[in-house]
């Protein structure tokens, strides 16, 4: 189950990216902004918080599965959990990239409005 280390690395990188996005948001809000900007910024902030939660939950599930399979042989249930985690990490990567690109586009549009 070497993939679990890769997943943890991916989740760590996503978490660091999320911190950077929150920092950019904080800096963008610190200037004079419209109420429309603040409203959209709050939506992104909520997405950032949700991504943090998903990352933390996936990390916990990966660690639990790693601990279970390090002591006992991998069961069919563990294999199903493994595949589900693999799919969830990949899906999170795609969703996170979409969110990140959308946020960067939002900042760029706002900068020139």
C-alpha positions as CSV (number, residue, x, y, z in Angstrom):
1,X,0.0,0.0,0.0
2,X,2.6,2.5,-1.1
3,X,0.0,4.7,-2.7
4,X,-1.1,5.9,0.8
5,X,2.2,7.9,1.1
6,X,1.6,9.5,-2.3
7,X,-2.0,10.4,-1.2
8,X,-0.8,12.0,2.0
9,X,1.8,14.0,0.0
10,X,-1.0,15.2,-2.4
11,X,-3.2,16.1,0.5
12,X,-0.4,18.1,2.2
13,X,0.3,20.0,-1.0
14,X,-3.4,20.8,-1.4
15,X,-3.6,22.0,2.2
16,X,-0.6,24.3,1.6
17,X,-2.2,25.6,-1.6
18,X,-5.4,26.2,0.3
19,X,-3.5,28.2,2.9
20,X,-2.0,30.3,0.1
21,X,-5.4,30.9,-1.5
22,X,-6.8,32.0,1.9
23,X,-3.8,34.4,2.3
24,X,-4.5,35.9,-1.2
25,X,-8.1,36.3,-0.3
26,X,-7.2,38.1,3.0
27,X,-4.9,40.5,1.1
28,X,-7.6,41.2,-1.5
29,X,-10.2,42.0,1.1
30,X,-7.9,44.3,3.0
31,X,-8.2,46.9,0.3
32,X,-11.3,48.9,-0.6
33,X,-13.7,46.5,-2.2
34,X,-17.3,46.5,-3.3
35,X,-20.0,44.6,-1.5
36,X,-20.3,42.4,-4.5
37,X,-16.6,41.5,-4.2
38,X,-17.1,40.7,-0.5
39,X,-20.1,38.5,-1.2
40,X,-18.1,36.5,-3.8
41,X,-15.1,36.4,-1.6
42,X,-17.2,34.9,1.2
43,X,-18.3,32.1,-1.1
44,X,-14.7,31.3,-1.9
45,X,-13.8,31.4,1.8
46,X,-16.5,28.8,2.4
47,X,-15.1,26.6,-0.3
48,X,-11.6,26.9,1.2
49,X,-13.0,25.8,4.6
50,X,-14.8,22.9,3.0
51,X,-11.7,21.7,1.2
52,X,-9.7,21.9,4.4
53,X,-12.4,19.7,6.1
54,X,-12.3,17.2,3.2
55,X,-8.5,17.0,3.2
56,X,-8.5,16.4,7.0
57,X,-11.1,13.7,6.7
58,X,-9.3,11.9,3.8
59,X,-6.0,12.1,5.7
60,X,-7.6,10.5,8.8
61,X,-9.2,7.7,6.7
62,X,-5.9,7.0,5.0
63,X,-4.1,6.8,8.3
64,X,-6.7,4.5,9.8
65,X,-6.6,2.2,6.8
66,X,-2.8,2.2,6.9
67,X,-2.8,1.2,10.6
68,X,-5.4,-1.5,10.0
69,X,-3.5,-3.0,7.1
70,X,-0.1,-2.8,8.8
71,X,-1.4,-5.1,11.6
72,X,-3.7,-7.4,9.6
73,X,-3.8,-8.7,6.0
74,X,-5.8,-6.5,3.7
75,X,-9.4,-7.7,3.6
76,X,-11.9,-7.3,0.7
77,X,-13.4,-4.4,2.7
78,X,-10.0,-2.8,3.1
79,X,-9.4,-3.1,-0.7
80,X,-12.8,-1.5,-1.4
81,X,-11.9,1.3,1.1
82,X,-8.5,1.7,-0.6
83,X,-10.2,2.1,-4.1
84,X,-12.7,4.6,-2.6
85,X,-9.9,6.6,-1.1
86,X,-7.9,6.6,-4.3
87,X,-11.0,7.8,-6.2
88,X,-11.7,10.5,-3.5
89,X,-8.2,11.9,-3.6
90,X,-8.2,12.1,-7.4
91,X,-11.6,13.8,-7.4
92,X,-10.4,16.2,-4.7
93,X,-7.4,17.1,-6.9
94,X,-9.7,17.9,-9.8
95,X,-12.2,19.9,-7.8
96,X,-9.4,21.8,-6.0
97,X,-7.8,22.8,-9.3
98,X,-11.1,24.0,-10.7
99,X,-11.7,26.0,-7.5
100,X,-8.2,27.5,-7.6
101,X,-8.5,28.5,-11.2
102,X,-11.9,30.1,-10.6
103,X,-10.6,32.0,-7.6
104,X,-7.5,33.3,-9.5
105,X,-9.8,34.4,-12.4
106,X,-12.0,36.1,-9.8
107,X,-9.1,38.0,-8.4
108,X,-7.8,39.0,-11.8
109,X,-11.2,40.2,-12.9
110,X,-11.6,42.2,-9.6
111,X,-8.2,43.7,-10.0
112,X,-9.2,45.3,-13.3
113,X,-12.8,46.3,-12.5
